Amino acid sequence: MNLGIIFKLCSAFLFTVMAALIRAVGDAAPTSEIVFARSFFALAPIIAWLVWRGGLRRAIATDRPFGHLLRSVIGISAMFCMFAALGHLPLADATALGYASPLFIVLFAAIALGERVDGARWAAVAVGFGGVIVMLWPNLVSGSLAAALHGEQMEATSVGAFYALAGAVLVAGAMVQIRRLTKTEGTGAIVFYFTVWSTMLALCVAPFAGWALPDGPTAILLVLIGCVGGVAQILLTESYRHADASLIAPFEYSTILWALGIGALAFGDVPTGWTLIGGVIVIASSAAVALNERRLGLKRARLAKAAPQTPIG
């Protein structure tokens, strides 16, 4: 099996474990504190990885500090929403709603980056958004989301669905910003500055978002969240070093298998039929986008290889 695929599958598993640890923390720590722990305790494995790759100073060299800051602001907002969703939703439900982010990436890339999107990808995006509506349907029928628009109280699952969907939108925004950064920045710098900025931003909002002194078991969980998340981030970055993004992207959906298994064993979670049906639709449409991108990438590679080379001199 391709090494990039192996790294991707391992990172997907560890990110799901991290999500389960966040779910286990529950109300024992505020979301802002969990975000801080995820960022701060991830620094140790990330710095060790950068040093192992050939030196920290060279890895973190950058000419775009404010570009990294923007990516971090969007990313930490996404992290906050996703972690809050885990406090209100079963693990599989939050994971499935997060699959909407590739659909928003296509939309944002067309608007912000001017990328050309063909009819097949637009069709897949439209089908995918239909799957999102299916997952949200119980909340739409009950009027919970409509009530939120009028400032009324929402049910816990509706709050979780709102956070998960907002997190998917913000993840897409962060990915678009990363695409901008990769034109001039190395992956080491992107990973490092996101972790550093996220730690600092989480500390800045802590006085306003709440902070609690954790007990022993909660402190251990917070440390594990950061360390597991840091290792998962390293494996994800390495996966893109060994394989094309279009090849490994569909393997992101292995997280639903881990989420179903861990959710059932650890928390007794049973996803709703709406979540399963909508999740299948979203996964299929997102996979279609990734496979279509791979097909176009291979076509571009063949054309570039077949193009006559202009002699020099």
ZICORQUI-V666463 format. One record per pair of residues at least 12 apart in sequence whose C-alpha atoms are under 8 Angstrom apart, sorted by the first residue. I is the first residue (numbers start at 0). J is the second residue. Records with the same first field share a line. If there is no record, write none. Layout:
# ZICORQUI-V666463
I = J + J
This chain:
# ZICORQUI-V666463
1 = 241 + 242
2 = 238 + 241 + 242
3 = 237 + 238 + 239 + 240 + 241 + 242 + 247
4 = 238 + 242 + 247 + 250
5 = 238
6 = 234 + 235 + 237 + 238
7 = 234 + 235 + 238 + 247 + 250 + 251
8 = 250 + 251 + 253
9 = 231 + 234
10 = 230 + 231 + 232 + 234 + 235
11 = 231 + 251 + 253 + 254
12 = 253 + 254 + 257
13 = 227 + 228 + 230 + 231
14 = 227 + 228 + 231
15 = 254 + 257 + 258
16 = 227 + 261
17 = 223 + 224 + 227 + 228
18 = 82 + 85 + 90
19 = 90 + 261 + 262
20 = 220 + 223 + 224
21 = 33 + 82 + 85 + 86 + 220 + 221 + 224
22 = 85 + 86 + 90
24 = 217 + 220 + 221
25 = 86
26 = 86
27 = 213 + 217
28 = 210 + 211 + 213 + 217
29 = 208 + 209 + 210 + 211
30 = 79 + 82 + 83 + 208
31 = 79 + 201 + 204 + 205 + 208 + 209 + 210
32 = 201 + 205 + 209 + 210 + 211
33 = 82 + 221
34 = 75 + 78 + 79 + 82 + 197 + 198 + 201
35 = 197 + 198 + 201 + 202
36 = 198 + 221 + 222 + 224 + 225
37 = 221 + 222 + 224 + 225 + 226 + 228 + 229
38 = 194 + 195 + 197 + 198 + 225 + 229
39 = 194 + 195 + 198 + 225
40 = 222 + 223 + 224 + 225 + 226 + 229
41 = 194 + 225 + 226 + 227 + 228 + 229 + 230
42 = 191 + 194 + 195 + 229
43 = 226 + 229
44 = 226 + 229 + 230
45 = 190 + 191 + 229 + 230 + 233
46 = 191
48 = 233
49 = 187
58 = 185 + 187 + 188
59 = 185 + 187 + 188 + 189 + 191 + 192
60 = 188
61 = 184 + 188
62 = 184
63 = 180 + 184
66 = 176 + 180
67 = 180 + 189 + 192 + 193
68 = 192 + 193 + 196
69 = 176
70 = 173 + 176 + 177 + 193
71 = 173 + 192 + 193 + 194 + 196 + 197
72 = 197 + 200
73 = 169 + 170 + 172 + 173
74 = 169 + 170 + 173 + 193 + 197
75 = 197 + 200 + 201
76 = 166 + 169
77 = 165 + 166 + 167 + 168 + 169 + 170
78 = 166
79 = 166
80 = 162 + 163 + 165 + 166
81 = 93 + 162 + 163 + 166 + 167
83 = 159 + 162 + 163
84 = 158 + 159 + 160 + 161 + 162 + 163
85 = 159
86 = 159
87 = 155 + 156 + 158 + 159
88 = 155 + 156 + 159 + 160
89 = 262 + 268 + 269 + 270
90 = 258 + 259 + 262 + 268
91 = 255 + 258 + 259 + 262 + 268 + 270
92 = 270 + 274
93 = 159 + 160 + 163
94 = 254 + 255 + 258
95 = 255 + 274 + 278 + 281
96 = 131 + 134 + 160 + 163 + 164 + 167 + 278
97 = 163 + 164 + 166 + 167
98 = 167 + 252 + 278 + 281 + 282 + 285
99 = 127 + 128 + 131 + 164 + 167 + 168 + 281 + 285
100 = 167 + 168 + 170 + 171
101 = 171 + 285
102 = 124 + 127 + 128 + 285
103 = 167 + 168 + 171
104 = 171 + 172 + 174 + 175
105 = 120 + 124
107 = 171 + 172 + 175
108 = 175
111 = 175
112 = 175
119 = 288 + 291
120 = 287 + 288 + 291
123 = 284 + 285 + 287 + 288
124 = 284 + 285 + 288
126 = 280 + 281 + 284
127 = 280 + 281 + 282 + 283 + 284 + 285
128 = 281
129 = 277 + 280 + 281
130 = 276 + 277 + 278 + 279 + 280 + 281
131 = 277 + 278 + 281
132 = 277
133 = 273 + 274 + 276 + 277
134 = 273 + 274 + 275 + 276 + 277 + 278
135 = 160 + 273 + 274
136 = 273
137 = 273
138 = 157
143 = 157
144 = 157 + 161
177 = 189
186 = 236
190 = 232
245 = 289 + 290 + 292 + 293
246 = 289 + 290 + 293
248 = 286 + 289
249 = 285 + 286 + 289 + 290
252 = 282
